[in-house]
Amino acid sequence: MLDHSYIKKLAEEVGFDLCGLAPCHHLEEAEVRFREWIARGYQSSLGYLERHTEKRFDPRLLVEGARTAVVCAVGYKNRMSDGYPAGHCTKVASYACAEDYHTSVRKMLQQMLDTLRSEYPTLRGRAFVDTAPLTEKLLAREAGLGWIGRQSLLVTPTLGSYLVLGELILTDEADRYDRPFAESRCGTCRACVEGCPTGAVMPGRGIDTARCISCHTIEREPAATIDLDGWIFGCDACQSCCPWNRRAPQHRNRAFDPVFDPLGMDAAAWFRLDEAEFERLCGRTPLTRSGLERIRGNIVREE
């Protein structure tokens, strides 16, 4: 049987800020709501969300014999997270200024898993970092880390929503599990709804991806044309206005130190870059997902 306290100690040692444990089970009510959201077409160009719905809401279908979900979170808040100066037209989401979290978080999870396997030789499991149909935000709520905000992100009392998640789905039971975070602490606040420049944050706690700036600048672009509000990769608008994020601390894990400063990059600076210079500046960041050409195209749309 897995030791709850030992796992949390491991998570802290490898650099996570938060860790919670939840039993693996079918999140039936959440699946119903998700299917309704899909039926209304709010996924727009994100066709991959329509696949593997059963697995998304039941981790036991991703790992045979799964009993325990270990959900870990690490904060990435940096000076860009509080917002850009008025008129800055080459804004980059603050998480994207650091090394790609898929790389850093996977290393941390793998270190935990290797240690756990040495302690529990018969243990089986997998690490997930936003790379499989797994509803990680809801699992984080089940593991007691926080609640789902109006902007559909996980919000935690200590880190706000400026965090990334990683999970271990394990085949052994734990000696105890954390209590699900049942209540929302958004209260009557509607800052994220009112702060979204395109109206993508819907009043009923959901996102219309056809109007989401992050979707338009990173994912397969929806058919609808929207004003990017100066964003060229991602968007922090629904986060920088959140009271929980304003009081959140700056990141403490050095793996999330920014590797370039978007505040010092205007349109001319981005257009001066060639592919080799872009690789040197941003090669370890999520910006490579879009590439220099698309980033420049987003700038042109804003000029």
Secondary structure as UniProt FT lines:
FT   HELIX           4..14
FT   STRAND          18..23
FT   HELIX           28..39
FT   TURN            40..45
FT   HELIX           47..50
FT   HELIX           53..56
FT   HELIX           59..61
FT   TURN            64..65
FT   STRAND          68..75
FT   HELIX           79..82
FT   TURN            86..87
FT   STRAND          91..92
FT   HELIX           94..97
FT   HELIX           101..119
FT   TURN            121..122
FT   STRAND          125..128
FT   HELIX           136..142
FT   TURN            143..144
FT   STRAND          147..148
FT   TURN            150..151
FT   STRAND          154..156
FT   TURN            157..159
FT   STRAND          163..170
FT   TURN            187..188
FT   HELIX           191..195
FT   TURN            197..198
FT   STRAND          201..202
FT   TURN            203..205
FT   STRAND          206..207
FT   HELIX           209..211
FT   HELIX           213..218
FT   TURN            229..230
FT   STRAND          231..233
FT   HELIX           237..240
FT   HELIX           243..246
FT   HELIX           254..256
FT   HELIX           262..264
FT   HELIX           267..272
FT   HELIX           275..282
FT   TURN            283..284
FT   HELIX           286..289
FT   HELIX           291..302
//
